[in-house]
Amino acid sequence: MRILLSNDDGCTAPGLRCLQEHLLTRHTVDVVAPDRNRSGASNSLTLLNPLRVQKHADGVICVDGTPSDCVYLALTTLMDQAPEMVVSGINAGANLGDDTLYSGTVAAAMEGRHLGFPAIAISTVAVNPKHYDTAARVTLRLIDRLQEDRLPGDTILNINVPDVPWEELQGFEVTRLGNRHRSGDVTKSQDPRGRTIYWIGAAGAEADCGPGTDFYAVANKRVSITPLLVDLTRHSAVERLQGWAQSL
């Protein structure tokens, strides 16, 4: 297959480079990624400033924009040949539950899906991962499976892999998104010149994390596979809202 590879940790991130090396053993890979860490960028696009692109000697293309910018540019302008799949990762850190709303890793996959390509986002569940190769092997296995049994066109796979050696994985599990408690408080401080600065608080602890959730799967050393939909409509509420909207 021809694969577009992107991420939100930046074009020199070890997770991206590890996955690139593994994918190249079986596939053709084009890498278009942010020129720096853009974690938490979500689905943002750069609309008020131009984007600049730099191609490295090894063919990797770095963009001074968001993950969504990278995938959008790649698929609409930069690639001479369209890929058959968009892969985003390997992210350093989990993208579980509520994380998916903020994740640039998931957003890159989502942008690929918006533009009509099958897409997966893959993360390893550690801030400083030691076993990127495990997540890379998981990705190769999933791609092999998706070549045989393609998903519905509106589906994105969000994959979270425990940061353990391949031999310690306890299998694969299809999961739903759990959720977290509210995030930690904002930390107020000062920079060296005495100006007030703020640090966004850390992600909240696990709340809904029982059997069947992505949190539970990775806690038990299983690869979490969560199918995501782009449609955010709460269809179960439409009929009720139609009733009271008539009286507005």
Accessible surface in RSA format (square Angstrom, percent):
REM  Atomic radii and reference values for relative SASA: ProtOr
REM  Chains: A
REM  Algorithm: Lee & Richards
REM  Probe-radius: 1.40
REM  Slices: 20
REM RES _ NUM      All-atoms   Total-Side   Main-Chain    Non-polar    All polar
REM                ABS   REL    ABS   REL    ABS   REL    ABS   REL    ABS   REL
RES MET A   1    36.37  18.8   2.88   1.9  33.50  79.8  10.52   8.9  25.85  34.2
RES ARG A   2    58.20  24.4  56.84  29.0   1.36   3.2   6.70   9.2  51.50  31.2
RES ILE A   3     0.00   0.0   0.00   0.0   0.00   0.0   0.00   0.0   0.00   0.0
RES LEU A   4     0.12   0.1   0.12   0.1   0.00   0.0   0.12   0.1   0.00   0.0
RES LEU A   5     0.00   0.0   0.00   0.0   0.00   0.0   0.00   0.0   0.00   0.0
RES SER A   6     0.00   0.0   0.00   0.0   0.00   0.0   0.00   0.0   0.00   0.0
RES ASN A   7     0.35   0.2   0.35   0.3   0.00   0.0   0.35   0.8   0.00   0.0
RES ASP A   8     4.65   3.3   4.62   4.6   0.04   0.1   0.00   0.0   4.65   4.6
RES ASP A   9    22.51  15.8  11.41  11.4  11.10  26.2   6.72  15.8  15.79  15.8
RES GLY A  10     2.86   3.5   0.00   N/A   2.86   3.5   2.86   7.9   0.00   0.0
RES CYS A  11     5.10   3.9   4.46   5.0   0.64   1.5   0.00   0.0   5.10   5.5
RES THR A  12    97.13  69.1  80.93  82.0  16.20  38.6  48.47  65.1  48.66  73.6
RES ALA A  13    11.25  10.3   5.15   7.9   6.10  13.9  10.80  15.2   0.44   1.2
RES PRO A  14    88.37  64.4  80.16  73.1   8.21  29.8  86.17  71.1   2.20  13.7
RES GLY A  15     0.67   0.8   0.00   N/A   0.67   0.8   0.18   0.5   0.49   1.1
RES LEU A  16     0.00   0.0   0.00   0.0   0.00   0.0   0.00   0.0   0.00   0.0
RES ARG A  17    59.38  24.9  59.33  30.2   0.05   0.1  31.14  42.6  28.25  17.1
RES CYS A  18    23.27  17.6  19.39  21.6   3.88   9.1  12.65  32.1  10.62  11.5
RES LEU A  19     0.00   0.0   0.00   0.0   0.00   0.0   0.00   0.0   0.00   0.0
RES GLN A  20    24.55  13.7  24.55  17.9   0.00   0.0   2.09   4.5  22.46  17.0
RES GLU A  21   116.90  67.1 108.77  82.3   8.13  19.3  38.92  75.3  77.98  63.7
RES HIS A  22    46.33  25.3  44.31  30.8   2.02   5.2  32.18  33.2  14.15  16.5
RES LEU A  23     0.00   0.0   0.00   0.0   0.00   0.0   0.00   0.0   0.00   0.0
RES LEU A  24    94.08  52.4  71.24  51.0  22.83  57.4  71.50  50.2  22.58  60.8
RES THR A  25   103.52  73.6  65.49  66.4  38.03  90.6  70.33  94.5  33.19  50.2
RES ARG A  26   134.15  56.3  99.35  50.6  34.80  82.8  44.24  60.5  89.91  54.5
RES HIS A  27    19.21  10.5   6.11   4.2  13.11  33.5  12.48  12.9   6.74   7.8
RES THR A  28    67.12  47.7  62.82  63.7   4.31  10.3  29.24  39.3  37.88  57.3
RES VAL A  29    20.16  13.3   0.06   0.1  20.10  48.4   0.06   0.1  20.10  54.5
RES ASP A  30    36.38  25.5  32.70  32.5   3.68   8.7   8.19  19.3  28.19  28.1
RES VAL A  31     5.76   3.8   1.49   1.3   4.27  10.3   1.49   1.3   4.27  11.6
RES VAL A  32     1.39   0.9   1.39   1.3   0.00   0.0   1.39   1.2   0.00   0.0
RES ALA A  33     0.00   0.0   0.00   0.0   0.00   0.0   0.00   0.0   0.00   0.0
RES PRO A  34     0.00   0.0   0.00   0.0   0.00   0.0   0.00   0.0   0.00   0.0
RES ASP A  35    65.33  45.8  39.85  39.7  25.48  60.3  16.82  39.6  48.51  48.4
RES ARG A  36   124.60  52.3 116.59  59.4   8.01  19.1  63.73  87.1  60.88  36.9
RES ASN A  37    92.76  64.0  70.72  68.3  22.03  53.1  29.88  71.9  62.88  60.8
RES ARG A  38    58.04  24.4  54.19  27.6   3.85   9.2   9.01  12.3  49.03  29.7
RES SER A  39    68.45  57.8  41.61  55.5  26.84  61.8  35.18  74.9  33.27  46.6
RES GLY A  40    49.71  61.3   0.00   N/A  49.71  61.3  22.59  62.0  27.12  60.7
RES ALA A  41    18.59  17.1   3.21   4.9  15.39  35.0  14.50  20.4   4.09  10.8
RES SER A  42    28.99  24.5  28.81  38.4   0.18   0.4  18.64  39.7  10.35  14.5
RES ASN A  43    62.75  43.3  49.28  47.6  13.47  32.4  29.76  71.6  32.99  31.9
RES SER A  44    52.95  44.7  40.49  54.0  12.46  28.7  47.50 101.2   5.45   7.6
RES LEU A  45    76.82  42.8  54.73  39.2  22.09  55.5  54.89  38.5  21.93  59.0
RES THR A  46    40.15  28.6  23.29  23.6  16.86  40.2  20.06  26.9  20.08  30.4
RES LEU A  47   146.69  81.7 111.52  79.8  35.17  88.4 114.35  80.3  32.34  87.0
RES LEU A  48   168.73  94.0 137.68  98.5  31.05  78.1 142.55 100.1  26.18  70.5
RES ASN A  49   101.42  69.9  90.38  87.3  11.03  26.6  18.74  45.1  82.67  79.9
RES PRO A  50    94.36  68.8  77.05  70.2  17.31  62.9  88.67  73.2   5.69  35.4
RES LEU A  51    50.14  27.9  22.33  16.0  27.81  69.9  22.33  15.7  27.81  74.9
RES ARG A  52   160.26  67.3 154.95  79.0   5.31  12.6  64.90  88.7  95.35  57.8
RES VAL A  53    65.92  43.4  30.72  27.8  35.20  84.8  31.57  27.4  34.35  93.2
RES GLN A  54   121.53  68.0 117.59  85.9   3.94   9.4  33.40  71.1  88.13  66.8
RES LYS A  55   143.78  70.1 114.82  70.4  28.96  69.0  59.18  53.3  84.60  90.1
RES HIS A  56    58.79  32.1  49.07  34.1   9.73  24.9  34.59  35.7  24.20  28.2
RES ALA A  57   120.48 110.8  69.40 107.1  51.08 116.2  82.59 116.3  37.89 100.4
RES ASP A  58    86.18  60.4  49.54  49.3  36.64  86.6  50.02 117.7  36.16  36.1
RES GLY A  59    32.76  40.4   0.00   N/A  32.76  40.4  22.07  60.6  10.69  23.9
RES VAL A  60     1.46   1.0   0.86   0.8   0.59   1.4   1.38   1.2   0.08   0.2
RES ILE A  61    24.52  14.0  24.52  18.3   0.00   0.0  24.52  17.7   0.00   0.0
RES CYS A  62     4.70   3.6   2.91   3.2   1.79   4.2   2.59   6.6   2.11   2.3
RES VAL A  63     0.00   0.0   0.00   0.0   0.00   0.0   0.00   0.0   0.00   0.0
RES ASP A  64    45.92  32.2  34.06  33.9  11.85  28.0  14.05  33.1  31.87  31.8
RES GLY A  65     0.47   0.6   0.00   N/A   0.47   0.6   0.47   1.3   0.00   0.0
RES THR A  66     4.78   3.4   4.78   4.8   0.00   0.0   4.78   6.4   0.00   0.0
RES PRO A  67     0.00   0.0   0.00   0.0   0.00   0.0   0.00   0.0   0.00   0.0
RES SER A  68     0.00   0.0   0.00   0.0   0.00   0.0   0.00   0.0   0.00   0.0
RES ASP A  69     3.84   2.7   2.57   2.6   1.28   3.0   1.27   3.0   2.58   2.6
RES CYS A  70     0.00   0.0   0.00   0.0   0.00   0.0   0.00   0.0   0.00   0.0
RES VAL A  71     0.10   0.1   0.00   0.0   0.10   0.2   0.10   0.1   0.00   0.0
RES TYR A  72    97.05  45.3  97.05  55.2   0.00   0.0  52.51  39.5  44.53  54.9
RES LEU A  73    32.94  18.3  32.94  23.6   0.00   0.0  32.94  23.1   0.00   0.0
RES ALA A  74     0.42   0.4   0.00   0.0   0.42   1.0   0.00   0.0   0.42   1.1
RES LEU A  75    33.09  18.4   1.51   1.1  31.58  79.4   2.71   1.9  30.38  81.8
RES THR A  76    71.04  50.5  33.05  33.5  37.99  90.5  38.48  51.7  32.56  49.2
RES THR A  77    97.77  69.5  67.78  68.7  29.99  71.5  55.25  74.2  42.52  64.3
RES LEU A  78    51.20  28.5  28.03  20.1  23.17  58.2  30.70  21.6  20.50  55.2
RES MET A  79    32.59  16.9   7.03   4.6  25.56  60.9  11.67   9.9  20.92  27.7
RES ASP A  80   157.73 110.5 113.37 112.8  44.36 104.9  40.26  94.7 117.47 117.2
RES GLN A  81   108.15  60.5 102.54  74.9   5.61  13.4  33.67  71.7  74.48  56.5
RES ALA A  82    65.59  60.3  45.60  70.4  19.99  45.5  49.85  70.2  15.74  41.7
RES PRO A  83     6.30   4.6   0.47   0.4   5.83  21.2   0.47   0.4   5.83  36.3
RES GLU A  84    79.72  45.8  72.17  54.6   7.55  18.0  35.40  68.5  44.32  36.2
RES MET A  85     1.02   0.5   1.02   0.7   0.00   0.0   1.02   0.9   0.00   0.0
RES VAL A  86     0.00   0.0   0.00   0.0   0.00   0.0   0.00   0.0   0.00   0.0
RES VAL A  87     0.00   0.0   0.00   0.0   0.00   0.0   0.00   0.0   0.00   0.0
RES SER A  88     0.00   0.0   0.00   0.0   0.00   0.0   0.00   0.0   0.00   0.0
RES GLY A  89     0.07   0.1   0.00   N/A   0.07   0.1   0.07   0.2   0.00   0.0
RES ILE A  90     0.53   0.3   0.00   0.0   0.53   1.3   0.00   0.0   0.53   1.4
RES ASN A  91    11.92   8.2  11.46  11.1   0.46   1.1   0.46   1.1  11.46  11.1
RES ALA A  92    37.07  34.1  19.38  29.9  17.69  40.2  19.38  27.3  17.69  46.9
RES GLY A  93    11.30  13.9   0.00   N/A  11.30  13.9  11.30  31.0   0.00   0.0
RES ALA A  94    28.06  25.8   9.04  14.0  19.02  43.3   9.04  12.7  19.02  50.4
RES ASN A  95     9.32   6.4   9.32   9.0   0.00   0.0   0.07   0.2   9.26   8.9
RES LEU A  96     5.94   3.3   5.94   4.2   0.00   0.0   5.94   4.2   0.00   0.0
RES GLY A  97     1.21   1.5   0.00   N/A   1.21   1.5   0.89   2.4   0.32   0.7
RES ASP A  98    49.90  35.0  43.50  43.3   6.40  15.1  17.98  42.3  31.92  31.8
RES ASP A  99    22.95  16.1  18.88  18.8   4.07   9.6  11.71  27.6  11.24  11.2
RES THR A 100    17.82  12.7   8.68   8.8   9.14  21.8   3.89   5.2  13.93  21.1
RES LEU A 101   117.82  65.6 103.92  74.3  13.91  35.0 107.40  75.4  10.42  28.1
RES TYR A 102   143.26  66.9 143.26  81.5   0.00   0.0  98.01  73.7  45.25  55.8
RES SER A 103     7.54   6.4   0.30   0.4   7.24  16.7   6.35  13.5   1.19   1.7
RES GLY A 104     0.00   0.0   0.00   N/A   0.00   0.0   0.00   0.0   0.00   0.0
RES THR A 105     0.23   0.2   0.23   0.2   0.00   0.0   0.06   0.1   0.17   0.3
RES VAL A 106     0.97   0.6   0.97   0.9   0.00   0.0   0.97   0.8   0.00   0.0
RES ALA A 107     1.16   1.1   0.24   0.4   0.92   2.1   0.92   1.3   0.24   0.6
RES ALA A 108     0.00   0.0   0.00   0.0   0.00   0.0   0.00   0.0   0.00   0.0
RES ALA A 109     0.00   0.0   0.00   0.0   0.00   0.0   0.00   0.0   0.00   0.0
RES MET A 110    33.00  17.1  33.00  21.8   0.00   0.0  21.26  18.1  11.74  15.6
RES GLU A 111    15.82   9.1  15.82  12.0   0.00   0.0   0.00   0.0  15.82  12.9
RES GLY A 112     0.00   0.0   0.00   N/A   0.00   0.0   0.00   0.0   0.00   0.0
RES ARG A 113    36.24  15.2  30.44  15.5   5.80  13.8   2.63   3.6  33.61  20.4
RES HIS A 114    99.51  54.4  64.35  44.7  35.15  89.9  41.58  42.9  57.93  67.4
RES LEU A 115    60.50  33.7  37.02  26.5  23.48  59.0  42.36  29.7  18.14  48.8
RES GLY A 116    48.22  59.5   0.00   N/A  48.22  59.5  24.04  66.0  24.18  54.2
RES PHE A 117    38.48  19.2  38.48  23.8   0.00   0.0  38.48  23.3   0.00   0.0
RES PRO A 118    44.88  32.7  43.38  39.5   1.50   5.5  44.88  37.1   0.00   0.0
RES ALA A 119     3.82   3.5   0.00   0.0   3.82   8.7   0.00   0.0   3.82  10.1
RES ILE A 120     1.28   0.7   1.28   1.0   0.00   0.0   1.28   0.9   0.00   0.0
RES ALA A 121     0.00   0.0   0.00   0.0   0.00   0.0   0.00   0.0   0.00   0.0
RES ILE A 122     0.00   0.0   0.00   0.0   0.00   0.0   0.00   0.0   0.00   0.0
RES SER A 123     0.09   0.1   0.09   0.1   0.00   0.0   0.00   0.0   0.09   0.1
RES THR A 124     0.30   0.2   0.30   0.3   0.00   0.0   0.00   0.0   0.30   0.5
RES VAL A 125    45.42  29.9  30.91  28.0  14.51  35.0  31.07  27.0  14.35  38.9
RES ALA A 126    26.01  23.9  15.06  23.2  10.95  24.9  25.34  35.7   0.68   1.8
RES VAL A 127   125.29  82.4 113.18 102.5  12.11  29.2 113.35  98.5  11.94  32.4
RES ASN A 128   124.37  85.8 109.84 106.1  14.53  35.0  35.41  85.2  88.96  86.0
RES PRO A 129    22.69  16.5   4.92   4.5  17.77  64.6   4.92   4.1  17.77 110.5
RES LYS A 130   173.69  84.7 141.61  86.9  32.08  76.4  91.59  82.4  82.10  87.5
RES HIS A 131    47.67  26.1  47.14  32.8   0.53   1.4  25.65  26.4  22.02  25.6
RES TYR A 132    30.68  14.3  28.56  16.2   2.12   5.5  23.12  17.4   7.56   9.3
RES ASP A 133    66.21  46.4  64.91  64.6   1.30   3.1  22.82  53.7  43.39  43.3
RES THR A 134     0.11   0.1   0.11   0.1   0.00   0.0   0.06   0.1   0.05   0.1
RES ALA A 135     0.12   0.1   0.06   0.1   0.06   0.1   0.06   0.1   0.06   0.2
RES ALA A 136     0.00   0.0   0.00   0.0   0.00   0.0   0.00   0.0   0.00   0.0
RES ARG A 137    96.94  40.7  93.08  47.4   3.86   9.2  23.72  32.4  73.22  44.4
RES VAL A 138     0.00   0.0   0.00   0.0   0.00   0.0   0.00   0.0   0.00   0.0
RES THR A 139     0.00   0.0   0.00   0.0   0.00   0.0   0.00   0.0   0.00   0.0
RES LEU A 140    11.30   6.3  11.30   8.1   0.00   0.0  11.30   7.9   0.00   0.0
RES ARG A 141   133.41  56.0 129.17  65.8   4.24  10.1  40.68  55.6  92.73  56.2
RES LEU A 142    15.21   8.5  15.00  10.7   0.21   0.5  15.21  10.7   0.00   0.0
RES ILE A 143     0.00   0.0   0.00   0.0   0.00   0.0   0.00   0.0   0.00   0.0
RES ASP A 144    48.74  34.1  46.21  46.0   2.53   6.0  23.23  54.7  25.52  25.4
RES ARG A 145   133.60  56.1 131.20  66.9   2.40   5.7  51.50  70.4  82.10  49.8
RES LEU A 146    16.04   8.9  15.78  11.3   0.25   0.6  15.98  11.2   0.06   0.2
RES GLN A 147    78.79  44.1  56.06  41.0  22.73  54.1  14.86  31.6  63.93  48.5
RES GLU A 148   135.26  77.7  94.51  71.5  40.75  97.0  43.40  83.9  91.86  75.0
RES ASP A 149    80.47  56.4  74.40  74.1   6.06  14.3  15.11  35.6  65.36  65.2
RES ARG A 150   132.50  55.6 108.98  55.6  23.53  56.0  60.15  82.2  72.35  43.8
RES LEU A 151    72.96  40.6  52.09  37.3  20.87  52.5  52.72  37.0  20.24  54.5
RES PRO A 152    87.17  63.5  72.97  66.5  14.20  51.6  85.35  70.5   1.82  11.3
RES GLY A 153    47.83  59.0   0.00   N/A  47.83  59.0  31.40  86.2  16.44  36.8
RES ASP A 154    78.18  54.8  71.95  71.6   6.22  14.7  38.11  89.7  40.07  40.0
RES THR A 155    15.24  10.8  11.97  12.1   3.27   7.8   5.43   7.3   9.82  14.8
RES ILE A 156     0.00   0.0   0.00   0.0   0.00   0.0   0.00   0.0   0.00   0.0
RES LEU A 157    11.67   6.5  11.67   8.4   0.00   0.0  11.67   8.2   0.00   0.0
RES ASN A 158     0.12   0.1   0.12   0.1   0.00   0.0   0.04   0.1   0.09   0.1
RES ILE A 159     0.00   0.0   0.00   0.0   0.00   0.0   0.00   0.0   0.00   0.0
RES ASN A 160     0.00   0.0   0.00   0.0   0.00   0.0   0.00   0.0   0.00   0.0
RES VAL A 161     0.38   0.2   0.38   0.3   0.00   0.0   0.38   0.3   0.00   0.0
RES PRO A 162     6.72   4.9   4.26   3.9   2.46   8.9   6.40   5.3   0.31   2.0
RES ASP A 163    30.72  21.5  13.49  13.4  17.24  40.8   5.39  12.7  25.33  25.3
RES VAL A 164    20.55  13.5  20.10  18.2   0.45   1.1  20.55  17.9   0.00   0.0
RES PRO A 165    44.37  32.3  41.84  38.1   2.54   9.2  44.37  36.6   0.00   0.0
RES TRP A 166    47.31  19.0  40.90  19.8   6.41  15.0  19.99  10.7  27.32  44.3
RES GLU A 167   140.85  80.9 107.88  81.6  32.97  78.5  70.76 136.9  70.09  57.2
RES GLU A 168    73.29  42.1  70.15  53.1   3.14   7.5  29.54  57.1  43.75  35.7
RES LEU A 169    26.24  14.6   8.07   5.8  18.17  45.7   8.07   5.7  18.17  48.9
RES GLN A 170   111.39  62.3  84.79  62.0  26.60  63.3  24.27  51.7  87.12  66.1
RES GLY A 171    29.00  35.8   0.00   N/A  29.00  35.8  26.94  73.9   2.06   4.6
RES PHE A 172    77.95  39.0  47.78  29.6  30.18  78.5  47.87  29.0  30.08  86.1
RES GLU A 173    38.89  22.3  34.22  25.9   4.67  11.1  24.31  47.0  14.57  11.9
RES VAL A 174   107.94  71.0  86.83  78.6  21.11  50.9  86.83  75.4  21.11  57.3
RES THR A 175     8.96   6.4   0.00   0.0   8.96  21.3   4.58   6.2   4.37   6.6
RES ARG A 176   123.13  51.7 117.47  59.9   5.66  13.5  69.11  94.5  54.01  32.7
RES LEU A 177    59.88  33.3  46.40  33.2  13.48  33.9  46.40  32.6  13.48  36.3
RES GLY A 178     5.47   6.7   0.00   N/A   5.47   6.7   0.01   0.0   5.45  12.2
RES ASN A 179    62.25  42.9  62.25  60.2   0.00   0.0  15.21  36.6  47.04  45.5
RES ARG A 180    52.92  22.2  37.71  19.2  15.21  36.2   6.77   9.3  46.15  28.0
RES HIS A 181   110.47  60.4 100.82  70.1   9.65  24.7  66.45  68.5  44.02  51.2
RES ARG A 182   201.17  84.5 175.47  89.4  25.70  61.2  91.68 125.3 109.49  66.4
RES SER A 183    56.14  47.4  46.75  62.4   9.39  21.6  18.24  38.8  37.90  53.1
RES GLY A 184    36.33  44.8   0.00   N/A  36.33  44.8  30.79  84.5   5.54  12.4
RES ASP A 185   114.42  80.2  97.95  97.5  16.47  39.0  33.85  79.7  80.58  80.4
RES VAL A 186    82.82  54.5  58.50  53.0  24.33  58.6  58.50  50.8  24.33  66.0
RES THR A 187    78.04  55.5  74.25  75.3   3.79   9.0  48.08  64.6  29.96  45.3
RES LYS A 188   142.27  69.4 116.29  71.4  25.98  61.9  61.33  55.2  80.94  86.2
RES SER A 189    47.40  40.1  36.70  49.0  10.69  24.6  19.16  40.8  28.24  39.6
RES GLN A 190   119.95  67.1  99.56  72.8  20.39  48.5  25.10  53.4  94.85  71.9
RES ASP A 191    28.11  19.7  20.23  20.1   7.88  18.6  15.26  35.9  12.85  12.8
RES PRO A 192   139.26 101.5  94.20  85.9  45.06 163.8 107.48  88.7  31.77 197.5
RES ARG A 193   187.92  78.9 154.73  78.9  33.19  79.0  52.94  72.3 134.99  81.8
RES GLY A 194    42.44  52.3   0.00   N/A  42.44  52.3  24.04  66.0  18.40  41.2
RES ARG A 195   142.54  59.8 137.09  69.9   5.44  13.0  70.07  95.8  72.47  43.9
RES THR A 196    66.61  47.4  42.31  42.9  24.30  57.9  16.38  22.0  50.23  75.9
RES ILE A 197    59.08  33.6  55.17  41.1   3.91   9.4  59.08  42.5   0.00   0.0
RES TYR A 198   137.37  64.1 108.67  61.8  28.70  74.7  78.98  59.3  58.39  72.0
RES TRP A 199   167.15  67.1 166.84  80.8   0.32   0.7 153.60  81.9  13.55  22.0
RES ILE A 200   148.36  84.4 125.89  93.8  22.47  54.1 125.89  90.7  22.47  61.0
RES GLY A 201    16.62  20.5   0.00   N/A  16.62  20.5   6.40  17.6  10.22  22.9
RES ALA A 202    79.62  73.2  62.03  95.7  17.59  40.0  73.12 103.0   6.50  17.2
RES ALA A 203    68.73  63.2  35.95  55.5  32.79  74.6  41.95  59.1  26.78  70.9
RES GLY A 204     9.20  11.3   0.00   N/A   9.20  11.3   6.35  17.4   2.85   6.4
RES ALA A 205    71.39  65.6  54.32  83.8  17.07  38.8  64.72  91.1   6.66  17.6
RES GLU A 206    85.80  49.3  70.01  53.0  15.79  37.6  14.76  28.6  71.04  58.0
RES ALA A 207    43.02  39.6  15.90  24.5  27.12  61.7  20.64  29.1  22.38  59.3
RES ASP A 208    46.67  32.7  38.66  38.5   8.01  18.9  22.22  52.3  24.46  24.4
RES CYS A 209    42.36  32.0  34.74  38.7   7.62  17.9   1.03   2.6  41.33  44.6
RES GLY A 210    28.46  35.1   0.00   N/A  28.46  35.1  25.31  69.5   3.15   7.1
RES PRO A 211   105.48  76.9  87.11  79.4  18.37  66.8  87.62  72.3  17.85 111.0
RES GLY A 212    32.07  39.5   0.00   N/A  32.07  39.5  26.60  73.0   5.46  12.2
RES THR A 213     0.00   0.0   0.00   0.0   0.00   0.0   0.00   0.0   0.00   0.0
RES ASP A 214     0.12   0.1   0.12   0.1   0.00   0.0   0.12   0.3   0.00   0.0
RES PHE A 215     2.60   1.3   1.01   0.6   1.59   4.1   1.08   0.7   1.52   4.3
RES TYR A 216    77.70  36.3  75.75  43.1   1.95   5.1  37.93  28.5  39.77  49.0
RES ALA A 217     0.00   0.0   0.00   0.0   0.00   0.0   0.00   0.0   0.00   0.0
RES VAL A 218    17.40  11.5   8.75   7.9   8.65  20.8   8.76   7.6   8.64  23.4
RES ALA A 219    78.68  72.3  39.53  61.0  39.15  89.1  51.14  72.0  27.54  73.0
RES ASN A 220    56.81  39.2  47.19  45.6   9.62  23.2   9.59  23.1  47.22  45.6
RES LYS A 221    86.45  42.2  86.45  53.0   0.00   0.0  47.40  42.7  39.05  41.6
RES ARG A 222    62.68  26.3  62.68  32.0   0.00   0.0  14.86  20.3  47.83  29.0
RES VAL A 223     0.00   0.0   0.00   0.0   0.00   0.0   0.00   0.0   0.00   0.0
RES SER A 224     0.00   0.0   0.00   0.0   0.00   0.0   0.00   0.0   0.00   0.0
RES ILE A 225    20.86  11.9  20.86  15.5   0.00   0.0  20.86  15.0   0.00   0.0
RES THR A 226     3.26   2.3   3.26   3.3   0.00   0.0   3.26   4.4   0.00   0.0
RES PRO A 227    66.32  48.3  49.92  45.5  16.40  59.6  50.22  41.5  16.10 100.1
RES LEU A 228    16.94   9.4  14.38  10.3   2.55   6.4  16.91  11.9   0.03   0.1
RES LEU A 229   106.60  59.4  89.33  63.9  17.27  43.4  89.33  62.7  17.27  46.5
RES VAL A 230    43.86  28.9  36.68  33.2   7.18  17.3  37.28  32.4   6.58  17.9
RES ASP A 231    76.17  53.4  52.67  52.4  23.50  55.6  35.51  83.6  40.66  40.6
RES LEU A 232   160.45  89.4 127.28  91.1  33.17  83.4 132.36  93.0  28.09  75.6
RES THR A 233    72.72  51.7  50.83  51.5  21.89  52.2  32.53  43.7  40.19  60.8
RES ARG A 234   183.93  77.2 169.54  86.4  14.39  34.3  59.96  81.9 123.97  75.1
RES HIS A 235   122.72  67.1 107.30  74.6  15.41  39.4  83.49  86.0  39.22  45.6
RES SER A 236    98.42  83.2  58.34  77.9  40.08  92.3  59.30 126.3  39.11  54.8
RES ALA A 237    29.73  27.3  25.36  39.1   4.37   9.9  29.73  41.9   0.00   0.0
RES VAL A 238    58.42  38.4  56.71  51.3   1.71   4.1  58.20  50.6   0.22   0.6
RES GLU A 239   141.61  81.3 135.41 102.4   6.19  14.7  49.78  96.3  91.83  75.0
RES ARG A 240   192.67  80.9 178.71  91.1  13.96  33.2  65.00  88.8 127.67  77.4
RES LEU A 241    78.76  43.9  78.54  56.2   0.22   0.6  78.76  55.3   0.00   0.0
RES GLN A 242   105.13  58.8 100.06  73.1   5.07  12.1  37.37  79.5  67.76  51.4
RES GLY A 243    47.32  58.4   0.00   N/A  47.32  58.4  34.36  94.3  12.95  29.0
RES TRP A 244   126.69  50.8 119.67  57.9   7.02  16.5 115.98  61.8  10.71  17.4
RES ALA A 245    46.82  43.0  35.94  55.5  10.88  24.7  35.94  50.6  10.88  28.8
RES GLN A 246   157.53  88.1 119.92  87.6  37.61  89.6  48.16 102.5 109.37  83.0
RES SER A 247    97.55  82.4  59.61  79.6  37.93  87.4  53.41 113.7  44.14  61.8
RES LEU A 248   162.95  90.7  97.86  70.0  65.09 163.6 127.59  89.6  35.35  95.1
END  Absolute sums over single chains surface
CHAIN  1 A    13202.6      10300.3       2902.3       7146.1       6056.4
END  Absolute sums over all chains
TOTAL         13202.6      10300.3       2902.3       7146.1       6056.4
